[in-house]
Every structure is written in C-alpha cells, then in structure tokens.
Amino acid sequence: MPSRCGTAVRIFITTLFAAVVLFAILLAYVTGYQFIHTEQHHLSFGLYGAILSLHLLLQSLFAFLEHQRMRGPSQLCHLHRTVALCIAAYQEDPDYLRKCLRSVRRISFPGLKVVLVVDGNRPEDAYMMDIFRDVMGGAEHAGCIVWKGNYHSDGARGVGTGSVNAEEAARVARMVHSCRYSCIMQEWGGKREVMYTAFKALGNSVDYVQVCDSDTVLDPACTIEMLKVLEEDPEVGGVGGDVQILNKYDSWISFLSSVRYWMAFNVERACQSYFGCVQCISGPLGMYRNSILQQFLEPWYHQTFLGSKCSFGDDRHLTNRVLSFGYKTKFTARSQCQTETPTQYLRWLNQQTRWSKSYFREWLYNALWFHKHSLWMTYESVVTGFFPFFLVATVIHLFYRGRLWNILLFLLTVQLVGMVKATYACFLRGSLVMIFMSLYSLLYMSSLLPAKIFALLTINKAGWGTSGRKKIVVNLIGAVPVTVWALILLGGVAYTIYCETQEPFSETEKVLLIAGTILYACYWLILLVLYLAIVAKRCNKREEQYHLPYAEA
C-alpha cells in the first residue's frame, strides 16, 4: 500500500511538473512578453527566447559535466562476463558488411559471441552469408543456417505453429549456443524480426547483449567501454556509444549529418546521460543487460500502435522498455563506431521521416514512465516534443506578417543560434570542423521541420523508410512535405512583398534591411568558402573517409 501511494504521488508530481513546463512555454509564446526592445520593436528579447536560451545553456552545462565524468578513472572490467554481439543485416552493401565483420574480429573482448541475422533467405541474399564465411569462417566454432521461416512464420503463408517450425527454431538456438560465430538467413520480416531471432536464440546464455547494424565499423574497445558502464552501476539497464559517420565525405548531406550526429550524441544524449535517462540507444552501438531484455522481449516484439503492428523504431522502443522497468540508460563517448548514412537528399529525408514517426509514437509510451526517472526527462520531453509545433507557428506568423524585416530577422536568428551551438561544439570537441553545424540549421528549417509534421500525420504508415544499401531505391514521397512547406513560405514572401509595396520603407527599416542582408550574405559567403576549402575537396575520396584508428578494418 505505501508503495502504491508513493507511485501515485510521483505520478501526480510529474504530471503537474509537465503541465507547468508546457503552460509556461505556451504563456511566454502567446503573450510575447518582451524584456527589452527597440522603439519600433525592430529588435527585442522576450520571455520565450529567454526560456529557449536557458534550455540550451542547461543542456550544454550538463553535457559538459557528463563528459568530465566520462574522462574520470573507471573500475576494472570483469572480463569473465559473457557478451553476445547481435548484427542485423538487410540487403547490405558487400563492402560495408565486410568492413563490419572485420572490425568485429578485432574487438578486444575475450570470448565475444557473434550472431549475424540476415533479413532474407532468397538466393540473392546468400552473398551476405558468403561474406560471413569468408571473414569469420576460418575461426573456430563458426556455424551457418538458412532458415526457411523464422520464429513467427513457417516459411509458407501462415504463422508457424507446427512441429517443423519448432524443430527449426530449436536447431537455430542450439547452433547459437554452441558456436562462437553464427549466421542465420531467415524469411524476410523486417529489422525487429531479425533482432528478435538473435535475442530469442540467445535466451539466457549470456550476461549482456550488444547490438550493431551491418553497415557499422566498430572500435576494438567499444564492448569493454560499454561493459564498464553497466558493471559500475547495477541500476543501469542499457548503454549507448558515440556513433559517427563512416561515409561523411560522400556528399554534402552525409557531411552535415556527421556534424549533426556528433552534436546529437555528445551534447544532447550526454546531457540525458547525466540524469540516467538516454531516450534512444542507437542501433549501431548499444548494450543491454540480457536479464532485463529477456523479460520484455515478447511485448517489445508484439508492440502495436493504433491497432497496427509496429515495424520501425525498434531501437527507441527497446530503450523505452528498459526505462519502463525503472532502470537508467547511459551514454559513453569512450565507446565508438562509424556507420553509413544516406548520401542522397531524398533518401536522407525518408530516413528522418521514419525516425520522426518513431519519436512521436515513443514519446507517448515514454510519458507513462516519467515518474520513474529524473524530472529532467519530463522537462526535456515536453520541450523537445512541442518545440516543432511552436516553430511552425512562428515561421508562418512571421512570413505572413507583411514585413520583410521580420523574415530577415528570423533567418538571422536561426543562423545565430546555429553559430552559438556550433561554437560550443567546437570547444567541447576541440575541432573547428564543428563550425559547419550552423549550416544544419537551414537544413532543419527547410526540410526536417516539415518532415516531422508529415511524420506525425502519417504516423501509422509502416515501412523501412530507407532501402537496403546494395541497391539504393529512392522514395519520392519524402519530397511532398518539403514541397508543400516551400509553397507556404513562398506564399508568405509574396504576400509580404505585396504589403511592403503599399507603403514606403522608413529610414530605420531601410538601414536594418540593408545591414541585415549584408550580414546574412557575409555569413553564407564565409561558410561556403570554408566548406569548399575544407570539405568539398575531400568529397568522394574514399581513402580519406576513415579517420579513426579502427577504420582500417
């Protein structure tokens, strides 16, 4: 009874806190209260801007403190613990898969068990098993199986409930238990089906489960560094590492993704890690306590949303399941990997749309467990969850207000915030390359923001979102929200120009428009010159892509 009362009190306090945070932001936005402003309100700083500035400041502070904690001495790792590395593969580029498996062979953890599950058992998928045999087959205790079905299908048309499927499942489990290196080709079912097979076949045979994608190159110390975090604190149920971009010089979109990835992991997730509530342990590099994972394996696999079975957001839901048990989730920059990212704009947009769908869906699930964790988790979820909607409203309001200065000031503010964040990232990383993070701001405003709204409107539409890497297939549906958003903004610009032609500019407004335009043009000129001098000349030179010591794999 006392426990139930305590839980009820925590739920009440957390709910009240979330409501207060949302109400405060909404009040600041709607009232538009300004602390300081010029006589004609051309420039101002208000309560809403102060709240967002405080958020960025606190996030940066806690990320810095977490990095200081990571750099501190750590306890010796218990090497007698058993760890299994589960790799999910789907129509993988042969070069990436070979690099991935070679990096796995170099991981400095004795007795590491490796399970590669291929999503597909057709003849055209066999090359992945051939690569596995070539790279891992020379090692002792290696095994391969081509499974006609999977744990939820007999390979025909129905759900596998017969004895044949049970016998095959038992054979797969025996091979995984007895062989150090295992490769399973199974009937196509999506990434969650692939991950389920690896987890189910392992059962309780290992202490920890590490996850990895087949396009990822792992650092030799990645396993030990994540294991240290889990061993140091029994309340930590999962930990993720620092995911960097393997092909960052393939195109401008992959390069901007690389600086965004660094910011997302080393600032945003580092801040969450300070409070033990990382909300997504990324698929390329993560580790979980197997005892916890096995407890929620079935509900994780059978997750539904609005009556439909979920087929994306597998890693985020895996993290949320750990959080739902009251365990902490952490991030460590000492564990690293490099992974492939889309190099084509539309493919990147489709990926971001899929990730945004899972974010909004998992936000609702995550809200059920706010009371089990730090209030920071509640606060950050409210701020980041509602921020896109406030931003859309702000953009539309400013673009249709009928003043060119409002549009120009908004563009200048976006890049100013981007520069502030980029400057801090340069300091934290110790690399001037992070200055290009400010360029990502425009990509967010022009593409990612409408993609988020589109993701929410189509949240129950399933699909991989991105194709396999052996044969790239571009889905044009991702261009729809960006096109609609561009038309809305162009309409606002046209309306503003019409309004401005009805009456002459004041002298003050002329000066501000000229100065603002020059400042904005200078910003882009400097950044583009730096991009051409530092980045563009290295694009498409694959030998220069891999800068980490382990990338030679």
Residue pairs with C-beta under 8 A, 6 or more apart in sequence:
7 371
10 371
10 372
11 371
13 371
14 370
14 371
14 375
14 378
15 370
17 375
17 378
17 379
18 367
18 370
18 378
18 379
18 381
18 382
21 378
21 379
21 382
21 383
22 382
22 386
24 51
25 48
25 51
25 382
25 383
25 386
25 390
28 46
28 47
28 48
28 50
28 51
29 48
29 390
29 393
31 47
32 46
32 48
33 46
33 47
33 48
34 41
34 44
34 45
34 46
34 47
35 45
35 46
35 47
35 50
36 44
36 45
37 43
37 44
37 45
38 44
40 506
40 508
42 405
42 409
42 508
42 509
42 512
43 409
55 383
56 417
56 420
56 421
58 271
59 267
59 268
59 271
59 380
60 267
60 271
60 424
62 270
62 271
62 274
62 275
62 376
63 266
63 267
63 268
63 270
63 271
63 274
63 428
64 428
65 274
66 270
66 271
66 273
66 274
66 331
67 266
67 270
67 333
67 428
69 274
70 332
70 333
70 334
74 228
74 232
75 228
75 231
75 232
77 224
77 227
77 228
77 231
78 227
78 231
79 109
79 110
81 207
81 208
81 227
81 231
82 111
82 113
82 205
82 206
82 207
82 208
83 109
83 111
83 112
83 113
83 206
83 207
83 208
83 209
83 210
83 223
83 227
83 287
84 112
84 113
84 114
84 115
84 198
84 202
84 205
84 206
84 208
84 209
84 210
84 290
85 104
85 107
85 112
85 113
85 114
85 115
85 210
85 211
85 212
85 223
86 115
86 117
86 195
86 198
86 199
86 202
86 209
86 210
86 211
86 212
87 100
87 104
87 114
87 115
87 116
87 117
87 198
87 212
87 213
87 214
88 117
88 119
88 191
88 194
88 195
88 198
88 211
88 212
88 213
88 214
88 283
89 97
89 116
89 117
89 118
89 119
89 128
89 194
89 214
90 118
90 119
90 120
90 191
90 194
90 214
90 464
90 468
91 119
91 120
91 125
91 467
91 468
91 469
91 470
91 471
92 128
92 214
92 215
92 468
92 469
92 470
93 215
93 340
93 469
93 470
94 127
94 128
94 131
94 470
96 214
96 215
96 246
96 340
96 469
97 128
97 131
97 214
97 215
98 131
98 134
98 135
99 217
99 246
99 553
100 212
100 213
100 214
100 215
100 216
100 217
100 218
101 116
101 131
101 132
101 135
101 136
102 135
102 553
103 216
103 217
103 218
103 219
103 220
103 550
103 553
104 112
104 114
104 136
104 212
104 218
105 135
105 136
105 139
105 553
106 220
106 550
106 553
107 218
107 220
107 222
107 223
108 220
108 221
108 223
108 224
109 223
109 224
109 227
111 180
112 180
112 223
113 176
113 180
113 181
113 182
113 202
113 206
114 136
114 180
114 181
114 182
115 176
115 182
115 183
115 184
115 198
115 201
115 202
116 128
116 132
116 182
116 183
116 184
116 214
117 183
117 184
117 186
117 194
117 195
117 197
117 198
118 125
118 128
118 129
118 183
118 184
118 185
118 186
118 194
119 186
119 188
119 189
119 190
119 191
119 193
119 194
120 185
120 186
120 187
120 188
121 146
121 147
121 148
121 185
121 186
121 187
121 188
125 185
126 146
126 185
128 183
128 185
128 214
129 144
129 146
129 183
129 185
132 144
132 181
132 183
133 142
133 144
133 183
136 142
136 181
136 183
137 181
139 180
139 181
140 180
141 178
141 179
141 180
141 181
142 179
142 180
142 181
142 182
142 183
143 175
143 178
143 179
143 181
143 182
143 183
144 182
144 183
144 184
144 185
145 171
145 172
145 175
145 182
145 183
145 184
145 185
146 185
147 155
147 168
147 172
147 184
147 185
147 186
147 187
148 154
148 155
148 168
148 187
149 155
149 156
149 160
149 165
149 168
149 186
149 187
150 160
150 186
150 187
150 189
150 193
150 197
151 160
151 169
151 193
151 196
151 197
151 200
152 159
152 160
152 189
152 193
152 196
153 159
153 160
153 165
153 187
153 189
154 160
154 161
154 162
154 164
154 165
155 165
155 187
169 200
172 184
172 197
172 201
173 200
173 201
173 203
175 182
175 184
176 182
176 184
176 198
176 201
176 202
176 205
177 201
177 202
177 203
177 205
182 201
184 197
184 198
184 201
186 193
186 194
186 197
190 311
190 464
191 312
191 314
191 464
192 301
192 310
192 311
192 314
193 301
195 211
195 314
195 318
196 297
196 301
198 209
199 209
199 293
199 294
199 297
200 297
202 209
202 290
203 294
204 290
204 291
204 294
206 290
207 289
207 290
207 291
208 227
208 230
208 287
208 288
208 289
208 290
209 287
209 288
209 290
209 293
210 223
210 226
210 286
210 287
211 281
211 283
211 285
211 286
211 287
211 288
211 315
211 318
212 218
212 283
212 284
212 285
212 337
213 283
213 284
213 339
215 246
215 284
215 339
215 340
215 469
216 246
216 284
216 285
216 337
216 338
216 339
216 340
217 246
217 337
217 338
217 339
217 546
217 548
217 550
217 551
217 553
218 285
218 337
218 550
219 335
219 336
219 337
219 548
219 549
219 550
220 550
221 334
221 335
222 241
222 285
222 335
222 336
222 337
223 287
223 335
225 241
225 332
225 334
225 335
226 239
226 240
226 241
226 285
226 286
226 287
226 332
226 335
227 287
228 332
228 334
229 236
229 239
229 330
229 332
230 236
230 239
230 287
230 289
233 328
233 330
235 276
235 327
235 328
236 276
236 327
236 328
236 329
236 330
237 288
237 289
237 292
237 322
237 323
237 325
237 327
237 328
237 329
238 278
238 281
238 286
238 287
238 288
238 289
238 292
238 318
238 319
238 322
238 327
238 329
238 330
239 278
239 281
239 286
239 287
239 329
239 330
239 331
239 332
239 335
240 265
240 269
240 278
240 280
240 281
240 282
240 285
240 286
240 287
240 329
240 330
240 331
240 332
241 282
241 285
241 286
241 331
241 332
241 333
241 334
241 335
241 336
241 337
242 265
242 266
242 285
242 331
242 332
242 333
242 334
242 335
242 336
242 337
243 261
243 265
243 282
243 284
243 285
243 336
243 337
243 338
243 339
244 258
244 261
244 262
244 336
244 337
244 338
244 339
244 548
245 254
245 255
245 257
245 258
245 261
245 338
245 339
245 340
245 341
246 338
246 339
246 340
246 341
246 545
246 546
246 551
247 254
247 340
247 341
247 343
247 545
248 254
248 255
248 257
248 258
248 341
248 545
249 255
249 535
249 538
249 539
249 540
249 541
249 542
249 544
249 545
250 343
250 539
250 540
250 545
251 343
251 344
251 539
252 531
252 535
252 536
252 539
253 342
253 343
253 344
253 345
253 348
254 341
254 342
254 343
255 436
255 535
255 539
256 436
256 439
256 440
256 443
257 341
257 342
257 348
258 341
259 425
259 433
259 434
259 436
259 437
259 440
260 437
260 440
261 341
262 425
262 429
262 434
262 437
263 421
263 425
263 434
263 437
265 282
265 331
265 333
266 333
266 425
266 428
266 429
267 421
267 424
267 425
267 428
269 278
269 280
269 331
270 331
270 333
271 380
272 278
272 279
272 329
272 331
272 376
272 377
272 380
273 329
273 330
273 331
273 332
274 376
275 373
275 374
275 376
275 377
276 328
276 329
276 330
276 373
276 374
277 323
277 328
277 329
277 373
277 374
277 376
277 377
278 319
278 329
278 330
278 331
279 316
279 319
279 320
279 323
279 329
279 362
279 366
279 377
279 381
280 315
280 316
280 319
280 362
281 288
281 315
281 318
281 319
281 322
281 329
282 315
283 314
283 315
284 337
284 339
285 335
285 336
285 337
285 339
286 315
286 318
286 319
288 318
288 322
289 327
292 322
292 325
292 327
293 318
295 325
296 321
296 324
296 325
299 321
300 317
300 318
300 321
302 309
303 309
303 310
303 317
304 310
305 361
305 459
305 460
306 459
306 460
308 460
308 462
309 462
310 317
310 361
310 462
311 462
311 463
311 464
312 354
312 357
312 358
312 462
312 463
312 464
312 465
313 354
313 355
313 357
313 358
313 359
313 361
313 362
316 358
316 359
316 362
317 358
317 362
317 365
319 329
320 362
320 365
320 366
320 369
322 329
323 329
323 366
323 369
323 372
323 373
324 365
324 368
324 369
324 372
326 369
326 372
326 373
328 373
336 548
338 546
338 548
338 551
340 469
341 348
341 351
342 348
342 350
342 351
342 466
344 472
344 474
345 447
346 474
346 475
346 476
346 478
346 479
347 466
347 467
347 472
347 474
347 475
349 447
349 451
349 478
349 479
349 482
350 465
350 466
350 474
350 475
350 477
350 478
351 465
351 466
352 447
352 448
352 451
353 451
353 454
353 455
353 465
353 478
353 481
354 455
354 463
354 464
354 465
354 466
355 465
356 448
356 451
356 452
356 455
356 456
357 455
357 456
357 458
357 459
357 461
359 455
360 385
360 455
360 456
360 459
361 459
363 381
363 385
366 381
367 381
370 377
370 378
370 381
388 449
388 452
388 453
391 449
392 449
392 453
394 410
395 410
395 445
395 449
395 489
396 488
396 492
398 406
398 407
398 409
398 410
398 492
399 406
399 407
399 410
399 488
399 489
399 492
399 493
399 495
399 496
400 491
400 492
400 495
400 496
401 496
402 495
402 496
402 499
402 500
403 496
403 499
403 500
404 496
404 497
404 500
404 513
405 509
405 512
405 513
405 516
406 496
407 492
407 493
407 496
408 513
408 516
408 517
408 520
409 516
411 520
412 516
412 519
412 520
414 441
414 442
414 445
415 438
415 441
415 442
415 520
415 523
417 441
418 437
418 438
418 439
418 440
418 441
418 442
419 435
419 438
419 523
421 437
421 438
422 434
422 435
422 436
422 437
422 438
423 435
425 434
425 437
426 432
426 434
426 435
433 534
435 527
435 530
436 527
436 530
436 531
436 535
438 527
439 527
439 531
446 482
446 485
446 486
447 482
449 485
450 481
450 482
450 484
450 485
451 478
451 481
451 482
453 481
454 480
454 481
467 473
467 474
467 475
505 513
538 544
545 551
546 552
